[in-house]
Amino acid sequence: MKTVQILKKHLDEIVLQFGHHPGLSREEAAYFYIGPPEEVAPGVWHFYSLANSITFICEDRLMQVDCNIAFRAQAVIDAIREHTTAPFDTLAITHGHVDHCMGTYFYLKDSEKRGDPRPKIIGHKNLRWRIDKNKMLEAHRIGTDKKQFQVEFEQTDLFVYPDIEFEDRIDVTVGGEAFNIVFGHGHTEDSLWIYCPGRKVLCCGDLFQWTAANVGNPFKMQRFALENARTLEEMAAHGAEVLCPGHGPVIYGREEIRTCLLTAARYLHFIQDHVVTCLNKGMILEETVNSLKMPAELMNSKWLPPLYGHPVFIARGIFKRYAGYYSGRPAELFPPDYAAVGQEIVNLAAGAESIIARVKELKQQEQMALACQLAEWVVEAEPQNADAWEVYGLLFKERAESEFNMQARGAWNQAVRRAVANLDRLEG
């Protein structure tokens, strides 16, 4: 089989991991777990989709926490209607990421179709700003999602602004049931969490999501590790008996939930403290990241696999927050053109062939990061070199196949797609 066919076969076999976890337990599937609806407490239904949502049946009306991604919302609404015909009274949006909020439109349409009053939409005051940003950067956002998840997301923006906005906390009552809605700065600048003290159910959105916290996403804007840690500690103090996360399986039991949330907080505090210490010592980004050594009990926690977030991503995000994007390497402040660097490397090596040979040696020595860097310089310097593109594609294919972290795997697979496109171009 030709190299380009091997690479295309690899790309064709990529699947959306959400809900695709054959043979894995709920905890092993973690962030990607999608299971059947669960009645997690009397009259409280937890629905799994690309992001979780929770429906509280409050006498003759419903409190809805999160409204799904647009193309999955109607399926969740149909599942809700298998358990209750009560109207939606309140829709609370934990944050403005599309998998949690873009389906709001369909919940409104369901109410309209049934002749019910329009539900009230509650969101943090910054949700409006985030929706505006999502609209402004629609093409970028969809392209980024494709890179992260390696699947096609084609949908029209259907964002709905909140009717009720708040800053720190708002308490609401739906059908006689009290809900505390609290700002939880961290995962985003508009995150909130919801606690129902009468049923002891805590809905935390993506402030916890069965992975290392996604507060240093290499594809996304600034997030806030320290605030996320403090919010986790605040949630842990409430004594919830059911924890409904933004992704992944429901967690039951007061002590289990408390341990989970405090462990996640300690994870973030550890990285936060490390980066701050390094900055105060005058250490540059590379030194800060390379000296980060996570305690085994945190790195191996069942609740915090480096599946979506990663300690390195978190550390980089904290560094950038406090020290900007300057790496500490003076030559990188106004860097030369990347292709020009590649050409210099090729010239110094007296041709691409010797670098390609060295790349293969490094691969055999399992020095994949260095091998990939050299291969990338070669394809930048000689974009007409089919041999270089083949080596480049195969390297990143192997790296993607062995990578646990979804973000990194998405980046490696983008490199494979780039190799395929160029090999097709050269053969055409």
C-alpha positions in Angstrom: 0.0 0.0 0.0 1.3 3.4 -0.9 2.2 5.8 1.9 -0.6 8.2 1.0 -3.1 5.4 1.1 -1.9 4.3 4.6 -2.3 7.9 5.8 -5.8 8.2 4.3 -6.9 4.9 5.9 -5.7 6.2 9.2 -7.8 9.4 8.8 -10.8 7.5 7.6 -10.8 5.4 10.8 -11.0 8.4 13.1 -14.2 8.4 15.1 -15.9 10.9 17.4 -14.9 9.6 20.8 -17.9 10.9 22.6 -20.0 7.7 23.3 -17.5 5.5 21.5 -16.0 3.6 24.4 -16.4 -0.2 23.8 -15.3 -2.4 26.7 -14.6 0.6 29.0 -16.3 1.2 32.3 -18.0 4.5 33.0 -14.9 5.8 34.9 -12.5 4.5 32.2 -14.5 6.2 29.5 -14.4 9.3 31.7 -14.8 12.6 29.7 -16.2 10.7 26.7 -18.8 8.6 28.5 -22.3 8.8 27.1 -24.9 6.5 28.6 -28.6 6.2 29.0 -30.6 8.8 31.0 -30.3 8.5 34.8 -32.7 9.5 37.5 -30.0 10.7 39.9 -32.4 11.8 42.6 -36.2 11.8 42.8 -37.4 13.9 39.9 -34.0 14.8 38.7 -32.9 13.4 35.3 -29.4 13.5 34.0 -29.1 13.3 30.2 -25.8 12.4 28.4 -24.9 13.8 25.0 -21.9 15.7 23.6 -22.3 17.6 26.9 -24.5 16.6 29.8 -27.7 18.4 30.8 -30.0 18.0 33.8 -33.7 18.3 34.2 -35.4 19.0 37.6 -39.1 18.1 37.7 -40.4 20.7 40.2 -44.1 20.0 40.7 -45.8 21.2 37.5 -42.7 22.8 35.8 -39.1 22.1 34.9 -35.8 23.6 35.8 -33.3 22.8 33.0 -29.5 23.0 33.4 -27.8 23.4 30.1 -29.4 22.9 26.7 -26.9 20.8 24.6 -25.3 21.4 21.3 -27.8 22.4 18.5 -27.8 19.2 16.5 -28.3 17.0 19.6 -30.8 19.2 21.5 -34.0 17.8 20.0 -33.0 14.2 20.8 -32.5 15.2 24.5 -35.9 17.1 24.5 -37.6 14.0 23.2 -36.0 11.9 25.9 -37.2 14.4 28.5 -40.7 14.2 27.2 -40.6 10.4 27.8 -40.6 11.3 31.6 -42.6 14.5 31.9 -44.9 16.8 30.0 -44.4 19.7 32.4 -43.4 23.0 30.7 -39.9 24.4 31.0 -39.9 27.2 33.4 -36.2 28.2 33.6 -33.2 27.4 31.4 -29.9 27.9 33.3 -26.8 28.0 31.1 -23.5 27.0 32.9 -21.4 28.7 30.2 -21.4 29.8 26.6 -19.5 26.9 25.0 -21.6 25.7 22.1 -22.1 22.1 23.4 -23.9 23.6 26.5 -25.8 26.5 25.1 -26.5 26.5 21.4 -29.5 24.1 21.8 -31.3 26.7 23.9 -33.2 27.8 20.7 -34.8 24.3 20.4 -36.0 24.3 24.0 -37.8 27.6 23.3 -39.3 26.2 20.1 -40.5 23.1 22.1 -42.3 25.4 24.5 -43.8 27.4 21.7 -45.0 24.3 19.9 -46.6 23.0 23.0 -48.3 26.3 23.7 -46.3 26.8 27.0 -45.1 30.2 28.2 -41.6 31.1 27.1 -39.0 29.8 29.6 -36.7 32.3 31.4 -33.0 32.0 30.5 -30.5 32.6 33.2 -26.8 33.2 32.6 -23.9 35.0 34.0 -23.5 38.6 32.8 -20.5 37.6 30.8 -22.5 35.0 28.8 -23.7 37.8 26.5 -20.1 38.8 25.8 -19.1 35.2 25.0 -22.0 34.7 22.6 -20.9 37.9 20.8 -17.4 36.5 20.6 -18.7 33.1 19.3 -20.6 34.9 16.6 -17.7 37.1 15.6 -15.3 34.2 15.3 -17.7 31.6 13.9 -15.5 30.3 11.2 -12.4 30.2 13.4 -14.4 28.4 16.2 -15.8 25.7 13.8 -12.3 25.2 12.4 -10.8 24.9 15.8 -13.5 22.3 16.8 -12.5 20.3 13.7 -8.9 20.3 14.8 -9.7 19.3 18.4 -12.3 16.6 17.6 -11.2 15.6 14.1 -14.8 15.5 12.8 -17.0 17.8 10.8 -19.1 20.3 12.7 -21.3 22.2 10.2 -24.1 24.2 11.8 -25.6 27.6 11.8 -25.2 29.8 15.0 -28.4 29.7 17.0 -27.4 31.5 20.1 -30.0 32.9 22.5 -29.1 35.7 25.0 -30.1 35.3 28.6 -33.1 37.1 30.0 -31.8 37.2 33.6 -28.2 38.1 34.2 -26.3 38.2 37.4 -22.7 38.9 38.7 -21.9 36.8 41.8 -25.0 34.8 42.8 -28.7 34.5 42.3 -31.2 32.3 44.1 -34.3 31.2 42.2 -37.3 29.1 43.0 -39.0 26.9 40.5 -42.2 25.1 41.5 -41.3 25.5 45.2 -37.8 24.1 44.7 -34.9 26.4 45.6 -31.7 26.7 43.4 -28.5 28.5 44.2 -26.8 29.7 41.0 -23.3 30.9 41.7 -20.6 32.4 39.5 -17.6 30.0 39.2 -14.9 31.9 37.3 -12.3 29.4 36.0 -13.2 27.2 33.0 -14.5 30.4 31.3 -15.2 33.9 32.4 -19.0 33.2 32.4 -19.0 29.8 34.2 -21.6 29.2 36.8 -22.6 26.2 39.0 -26.0 25.3 40.4 -26.9 23.6 43.7 -30.3 22.3 44.6 -30.2 22.0 48.4 -33.5 20.3 48.7 -32.3 17.3 46.6 -28.6 17.8 47.3 -27.7 17.8 43.6 -24.8 19.8 42.3 -24.5 20.7 38.6 -21.0 22.0 38.0 -20.9 22.5 34.2 -17.3 22.2 33.0 -15.7 23.3 36.2 -15.2 19.6 36.6 -15.4 17.2 33.6 -13.6 14.0 34.3 -10.2 15.2 32.9 -7.4 17.4 33.8 -9.0 20.8 33.8 -9.3 22.5 30.4 -7.8 25.8 31.6 -4.8 25.8 29.3 -6.3 24.7 26.0 -3.7 25.3 23.2 -6.4 26.2 20.8 -8.5 28.5 23.0 -8.5 31.8 24.8 -7.2 32.5 28.3 -8.8 30.5 31.2 -8.2 30.7 34.9 -6.6 27.9 36.9 -6.5 29.6 40.4 -10.2 30.7 40.2 -11.2 27.2 39.0 -9.4 25.7 42.0 -11.2 28.0 44.4 -14.5 27.3 42.9 -14.0 23.5 43.2 -13.3 24.1 46.9 -16.4 26.2 47.3 -18.5 23.5 45.7 -17.0 20.8 47.8 -18.2 22.6 51.0 -21.8 22.2 50.1 -22.2 18.5 51.0 -23.8 17.4 47.7 -24.8 13.8 47.4 -25.0 13.8 43.6 -22.5 15.6 41.3 -23.6 16.1 37.7 -20.6 17.2 35.7 -20.5 18.9 32.3 -19.0 15.7 30.7 -18.6 12.2 32.0 -20.6 10.0 34.4 -22.5 11.2 37.4 -20.7 10.9 40.8 -22.6 9.7 43.9 -21.9 10.0 47.6 -21.0 13.0 49.7 -17.5 11.9 50.6 -16.7 10.7 47.1 -17.8 14.0 45.6 -15.9 16.0 48.2 -12.7 14.0 47.6 -13.1 14.4 43.8 -13.6 18.1 43.9 -10.8 18.8 46.4 -8.4 16.5 44.5 -9.2 18.5 41.3 -8.6 21.7 43.2 -5.2 20.5 44.6 -4.2 19.5 41.1 -4.7 23.1 39.9 -3.1 24.6 43.0 0.0 22.5 42.5 0.5 23.7 38.9 -0.4 27.3 39.8 2.1 27.4 42.7 4.8 25.8 40.5 4.4 28.4 37.7 4.3 31.3 40.2 7.5 30.1 41.9 9.3 29.7 38.6 8.2 33.2 37.5 9.5 34.7 40.7 12.8 33.0 40.1 13.1 34.5 36.7 12.7 31.2 34.9 11.5 31.3 31.2 8.6 29.3 29.8 10.7 26.3 28.7 12.3 26.0 32.1 9.0 26.3 33.8 7.3 23.6 31.8 10.2 21.2 31.8 10.6 21.4 35.6 7.0 20.6 36.3 6.7 17.2 38.0 3.2 16.2 39.0 2.7 14.1 42.2 1.8 10.5 41.2 -1.4 10.5 43.1 -2.6 13.6 41.2 -1.3 12.5 37.8 -2.9 9.0 38.2 -6.2 10.2 39.7 -9.2 8.5 38.1 -10.9 11.8 38.0 -8.2 13.7 36.2 -6.7 11.8 33.3 -4.8 14.1 30.9 -7.4 13.4 28.3 -8.6 16.9 27.3 -6.6 19.1 29.6 -3.0 18.4 30.4 -0.5 19.6 33.1 1.7 21.2 30.4 -1.2 23.0 28.8 -2.4 24.3 32.2 1.2 25.4 33.1 1.5 27.3 29.8 -1.9 28.9 30.3 -0.9 30.2 33.7 2.5 31.4 32.5 0.8 33.3 29.6 -1.7 34.8 32.0 0.9 36.4 34.2 3.8 36.8 31.9 2.5 37.2 28.4 3.4 35.2 25.4 7.1 35.9 25.3 8.9 32.6 25.7 12.1 34.1 27.2 14.1 33.2 24.1 15.2 36.6 22.6 15.4 35.3 19.1 11.8 34.3 19.2 10.4 37.7 20.0 10.6 38.7 16.3 11.3 35.3 14.8 12.4 34.5 11.3 10.1 33.0 8.8 9.6 29.3 9.7 10.3 28.2 6.2 13.5 30.2 6.1 14.7 28.4 9.2 13.9 25.1 7.5 15.8 26.1 4.4 18.9 27.0 6.6 18.7 23.6 8.3 18.5 21.9 4.9 21.5 23.9 3.6 23.6 23.2 6.7 22.9 19.5 6.3 23.9 19.6 2.6 20.4 18.5 1.5 17.1 17.1 2.6 18.2 13.5 2.2 20.6 13.6 5.1 17.9 15.1 7.4 15.3 12.6 6.3 17.8 9.8 7.2 18.4 11.4 10.6 14.7 11.7 11.1 14.4 7.9 10.6 17.2 7.3 13.1 15.6 9.5 15.7 12.3 7.7 15.2 14.0 4.4 15.8 15.5 5.9 19.0 12.0 6.9 20.0 12.9 10.6 20.0 9.7 11.5 18.3 9.5 15.2 19.2 12.9 15.9 17.7 12.2 13.8 14.7 8.9 15.6 14.0 10.6 19.0 14.4 13.3 18.1 11.8 10.7 16.7 9.4 8.6 19.8 9.7 11.6 22.0 8.8 12.2 19.9 5.7 8.7 20.1 4.4 8.7 23.8 5.0 12.0 24.2 3.1 11.1 21.8 0.3 7.3 21.6 -0.2 7.8 19.8 -3.5 9.7 16.9 -1.8 7.3 13.9 -1.7 9.7 11.8 0.3 9.8 14.4 3.0 6.0 14.6 3.1 5.7 10.8 3.4 8.1 10.7 6.3 6.3 13.7 7.9 2.9 12.1 7.5 4.0 8.7 8.9 5.7 10.3 11.9 2.6 12.2 12.9 0.4 9.2 12.2 2.4 7.1 14.6 2.5 9.9 17.2 -1.3 10.3 16.9 -2.0 6.6 17.3 0.0 6.5 20.6 -1.2 9.8 22.0 -3.7 9.8 25.0 -4.4 13.5 25.0 -7.2 14.5 22.6 -5.9 17.9 21.9 -2.4 16.7 21.0 -3.9 13.8 19.0 -6.0 16.4 17.0 -2.8 18.4 16.3 -0.9 15.3 15.1 -3.8 14.3 12.9 -3.9 17.7 11.3 -0.3 17.2 10.3 -1.4 13.9 8.7 -4.1 15.7 6.8 -1.5 18.2 5.7 0.8 15.5 4.4 -2.1 13.8 2.5 -3.1 17.1 0.9 0.5 17.8 -0.3 1.1 14.2 -1.5 -2.2 14.4 -3.5 -1.0 17.8 -4.9 2.3 16.4 -6.0 0.8 13.3 -7.6 -1.9 15.4 -9.4 
